[in-house]
Amino acid sequence: MSALPALLSDATVLAGATGFAYTVTLLGVALTSVASRSPARRRDARETLTILVRRRPKS
């Protein structure tokens, strides 16, 4: 039972790092979709954003 707090702490750090990496990835793709000179690259970045930020249908 003494290992549980350490595991929970590690899981919290991992979850935070994963969330931060996802946010940085979204920010980079969003910036690319707005600032890129090439229309094809902007279009690809927007398609990537739609994949990364999927919304669940309302039930």
Buried (B, 14 or more C-beta within 10 A) or exposed (E): EEEEEEEEEEEEEEEEEEEEEEEEEBEEBBEBBEEBEEEEEBEBBBEBBEEEEEEEEEE
